Amino acid sequence: MIGRLELNKSAVIGGGLTGGQITLVLAIGSREVALMSRRQETLDKALQNLRRYACDLHRHGLLQGMSPEDVLGRVWTTTLTEEAAVDAEFVVEAVTEDLNNKREVFAQLDRMALQEAILASNTSSLPISRIAEATQRPDRVVGSHFIQPAHIVPVVEVVRGSKTSDRTVGRSCEVWRELGKIPIVVNVDLPGFLLNRLQHALVREATALLARGVASAEDIDRAVALGLAPRFTISGPLEQRDRHGLPQ
């Protein structure tokens, strides 16, 4: 349970794949979670997925002592942003990856949400500062970027916009940490943030090596999946350099 940081109400705007998974994460530590999508069909599918996710986590003992029914009983759905946002202390936007769409959502949230609420975006690459410009409270806007599948992968990027306050970053990290996630603070609002930039750097080099005929696609993938990946579960590239020394 989220203990002293338990939220009375949280909300997720966007009922797609990631939005549903984030809803499950929040439901573990909120008395209620509102999941909003404009289409009822999307919400119905999200609830089906939520039940499956909750049962999977329960089977592996990862629901922090709760039953799937306990978690699902905290979630309700709506097609209205206002209903979802009202009285919510923590709101996560997870709509399609389009800057104008996200700015429109945040402008609505700015009018509807509690003044002290944190407004978080799950964008994977769009500037948090540009999203925050649509509000009158840019200090309360922050990135909370999940990696698929959001309810399983532990890392969450907490991205600071140009006007995001230290208090907002700190509170966001507290919430995700208490929910069993590992928050990684990204202090510069640059395209792709941290995880995507690291991932794309690897993909670019893998593609270049394939184009030069250095190795087959299958062997390049094996090198990463069975060579690098197991090492990186123990320590990251910078820690490995510390251990083995930098080249002279």
C-alpha positions as CSV (number, residue, x, y, z in Angstrom):
1,M,0.0,0.0,0.0
2,I,1.1,3.6,-0.5
3,G,0.8,4.2,3.3
4,R,1.2,7.8,4.3
5,L,1.2,8.9,0.7
6,E,-2.0,7.2,-0.2
7,L,-4.0,9.3,-2.7
8,N,-7.7,9.9,-2.1
9,K,-8.3,10.2,-5.8
10,S,-6.1,9.9,-8.9
11,A,-7.1,10.1,-12.6
12,V,-5.8,8.8,-15.9
13,I,-6.9,10.7,-19.1
14,G,-6.7,8.2,-22.0
15,G,-7.9,4.6,-22.0
16,G,-5.5,3.0,-24.4
17,L,-3.0,0.3,-23.7
18,T,-0.7,2.4,-21.5
19,G,-3.4,4.4,-19.9
20,G,-5.1,1.2,-18.6
21,Q,-1.8,-0.1,-17.3
22,I,-1.1,3.2,-15.5
23,T,-4.6,3.0,-14.0
24,L,-3.7,-0.4,-12.5
25,V,-0.5,1.0,-10.9
26,L,-2.4,4.0,-9.4
27,A,-5.2,1.8,-8.1
28,I,-2.8,0.0,-5.8
29,G,-2.2,3.2,-3.9
30,S,-5.4,5.3,-4.5
31,R,-8.7,5.1,-2.8
32,E,-10.3,5.7,-6.2
33,V,-9.0,6.1,-9.7
34,A,-11.0,7.6,-12.5
35,L,-10.1,6.4,-16.0
36,M,-11.3,8.7,-18.8
37,S,-11.7,8.1,-22.5
38,R,-14.0,9.7,-25.0
39,R,-15.2,6.3,-26.3
40,Q,-17.1,3.9,-24.1
41,E,-15.8,1.0,-26.3
42,T,-12.2,2.0,-25.3
43,L,-13.1,2.0,-21.6
44,D,-14.8,-1.4,-21.8
45,K,-11.7,-2.9,-23.4
46,A,-9.5,-1.2,-20.8
47,L,-11.5,-2.7,-18.0
48,Q,-11.1,-6.2,-19.6
49,N,-7.4,-5.7,-19.8
50,L,-7.2,-4.3,-16.2
51,R,-8.8,-7.5,-14.9
52,R,-6.3,-9.6,-16.8
53,Y,-3.4,-7.5,-15.6
54,A,-4.5,-7.6,-12.0
55,C,-5.0,-11.4,-12.1
56,D,-1.6,-11.9,-13.6
57,L,0.1,-9.7,-10.9
58,H,-1.9,-11.5,-8.1
59,R,-0.8,-14.9,-9.4
60,H,2.8,-13.8,-9.0
61,G,2.3,-12.1,-5.6
62,L,2.8,-8.6,-6.9
63,L,-0.4,-6.9,-5.7
64,Q,1.0,-5.9,-2.4
65,G,-1.4,-8.2,-0.4
66,M,-4.5,-7.0,-2.3
67,S,-6.9,-9.1,-4.4
68,P,-7.8,-8.3,-8.0
69,E,-11.3,-7.5,-6.8
70,D,-9.8,-5.0,-4.3
71,V,-7.9,-3.2,-7.0
72,L,-10.6,-3.2,-9.6
73,G,-13.1,-2.0,-7.0
74,R,-11.2,1.3,-6.9
75,V,-11.4,2.0,-10.6
76,W,-14.4,3.7,-12.3
77,T,-14.7,5.0,-15.8
78,T,-16.1,8.1,-17.5
79,T,-16.2,9.7,-20.9
80,L,-16.0,13.2,-19.4
81,T,-12.7,14.9,-18.5
82,E,-14.3,17.0,-15.9
83,E,-15.7,14.0,-14.0
84,A,-12.3,12.4,-14.0
85,A,-10.3,15.5,-13.0
86,V,-12.5,16.9,-10.3
87,D,-11.0,16.4,-6.8
88,A,-8.1,14.3,-8.2
89,E,-4.8,14.9,-6.5
90,F,-2.7,13.3,-9.2
91,V,-3.6,13.2,-12.9
92,V,-1.8,11.4,-15.6
93,E,-2.4,12.2,-19.2
94,A,-1.9,9.2,-21.6
95,V,-3.6,10.3,-24.9
96,T,-2.2,9.9,-28.4
97,E,1.4,11.2,-28.9
98,D,0.4,14.5,-30.5
99,L,1.4,17.9,-29.0
100,N,-1.8,19.7,-29.9
101,N,-3.9,16.9,-28.4
102,K,-1.9,16.9,-25.2
103,R,-2.0,20.7,-24.9
104,E,-5.8,20.7,-25.3
105,V,-6.1,18.1,-22.5
106,F,-3.8,20.1,-20.2
107,A,-5.8,23.3,-20.9
108,Q,-8.9,21.4,-19.8
109,L,-7.2,20.0,-16.8
110,D,-6.0,23.4,-15.8
111,R,-9.6,24.6,-15.6
112,M,-11.0,21.5,-14.0
113,A,-8.5,20.0,-11.6
114,L,-7.6,21.0,-8.0
115,Q,-5.2,23.9,-7.9
116,E,-2.8,21.8,-5.9
117,A,-3.1,18.8,-8.2
118,I,0.0,17.4,-10.0
119,L,-0.6,17.2,-13.8
120,A,1.6,14.5,-15.3
121,S,2.1,13.5,-19.0
122,N,3.1,10.1,-20.1
123,T,4.6,11.5,-23.4
124,S,7.7,9.6,-24.5
125,S,9.3,12.5,-26.3
126,L,7.3,15.7,-26.5
127,P,8.5,18.7,-24.6
128,I,7.0,18.9,-21.1
129,S,7.6,22.7,-21.2
130,R,5.4,23.1,-24.3
131,I,2.7,21.0,-22.8
132,A,2.9,23.0,-19.6
133,E,2.5,26.3,-21.6
134,A,-1.2,25.4,-22.1
135,T,-1.8,25.8,-18.3
136,Q,-1.6,28.6,-15.8
137,R,0.3,26.3,-13.4
138,P,3.5,25.1,-15.3
139,D,5.2,24.5,-11.9
140,R,2.7,21.7,-11.3
141,V,3.2,20.0,-14.7
142,V,5.7,17.1,-14.9
143,G,6.5,14.2,-17.2
144,S,5.8,10.6,-15.9
145,H,6.9,8.5,-18.8
146,F,6.3,4.7,-18.4
147,I,7.9,1.9,-20.4
148,Q,5.7,-0.8,-21.9
149,P,4.3,-2.8,-20.2
150,A,3.7,0.0,-17.7
151,H,2.4,-2.2,-14.9
152,I,5.5,-4.5,-15.0
153,V,8.6,-2.4,-16.0
154,P,9.7,-0.7,-12.8
155,V,11.3,2.4,-14.2
156,V,9.4,5.7,-14.7
157,E,11.0,8.8,-16.1
158,V,10.1,11.9,-14.1
159,V,10.8,14.7,-16.5
160,R,11.3,18.3,-15.3
161,G,9.9,21.0,-17.6
162,S,11.5,24.5,-17.6
163,K,9.1,25.7,-14.9
164,T,8.4,22.4,-13.0
165,S,9.0,23.0,-9.3
166,D,11.2,20.9,-7.1
167,R,8.2,20.1,-5.0
168,T,6.3,18.7,-8.0
169,V,9.3,16.5,-9.0
170,G,9.8,15.4,-5.4
171,R,6.1,14.5,-4.9
172,S,5.9,12.7,-8.2
173,C,8.9,10.6,-7.2
174,E,7.4,9.8,-3.8
175,V,4.2,8.6,-5.3
176,W,5.8,6.3,-7.9
177,R,8.3,5.0,-5.4
178,E,5.6,4.1,-2.9
179,L,3.8,2.3,-5.7
180,G,6.8,0.1,-6.3
181,K,8.2,2.0,-9.2
182,I,11.8,3.3,-9.6
183,P,11.6,7.0,-10.6
184,I,14.5,8.4,-12.7
185,V,14.7,12.2,-12.7
186,V,15.4,13.7,-16.1
187,N,16.6,17.3,-15.4
188,V,16.7,18.5,-19.0
189,D,13.6,18.6,-21.1
190,L,15.2,17.4,-24.3
191,P,13.6,15.3,-27.1
192,G,13.3,11.6,-26.3
193,F,14.3,12.3,-22.6
194,L,16.7,9.6,-21.3
195,L,15.5,6.1,-22.1
196,N,14.5,6.6,-25.7
197,R,17.8,8.4,-26.4
198,L,19.8,5.5,-25.0
199,Q,17.6,3.0,-26.9
200,H,17.8,4.8,-30.2
201,A,21.6,5.2,-29.9
202,L,21.9,1.4,-29.7
203,V,19.4,0.9,-32.6
204,R,21.4,3.3,-34.8
205,E,24.7,1.5,-34.2
206,A,23.0,-1.9,-34.7
207,T,21.5,-0.7,-38.0
208,A,24.9,0.7,-39.1
209,L,26.7,-2.6,-38.2
210,L,24.1,-4.6,-40.2
211,A,24.5,-2.2,-43.2
212,R,28.2,-2.7,-43.2
213,G,27.9,-6.5,-43.1
214,V,29.7,-6.8,-39.8
215,A,27.2,-9.4,-38.6
216,S,23.8,-10.8,-39.4
217,A,20.6,-9.3,-38.0
218,E,20.1,-12.4,-35.9
219,D,23.6,-12.3,-34.4
220,I,23.4,-8.6,-33.7
221,D,20.1,-9.2,-31.8
222,R,21.7,-12.1,-29.9
223,A,24.7,-10.0,-29.0
224,V,22.4,-7.5,-27.3
225,A,19.7,-9.8,-25.8
226,L,22.2,-12.5,-24.6
227,G,25.4,-10.6,-24.2
228,L,24.8,-7.0,-23.2
229,A,21.3,-7.2,-21.6
230,P,22.2,-9.7,-18.8
231,R,25.1,-7.5,-17.8
232,F,23.0,-4.4,-17.8
233,T,20.6,-5.9,-15.3
234,I,23.5,-5.9,-12.8
235,S,25.0,-2.5,-13.6
236,G,24.6,0.3,-16.1
237,P,27.2,1.4,-18.6
238,L,28.7,4.2,-16.4
239,E,29.0,1.9,-13.4
240,Q,30.7,-0.7,-15.6
241,R,33.2,2.0,-16.8
242,D,33.9,2.8,-13.1
243,R,34.6,-0.8,-12.4
244,H,36.7,-1.7,-15.4
245,G,38.3,1.7,-15.9
246,L,38.1,4.2,-18.8
247,P,40.4,3.8,-21.8
248,Q,43.5,5.9,-21.7
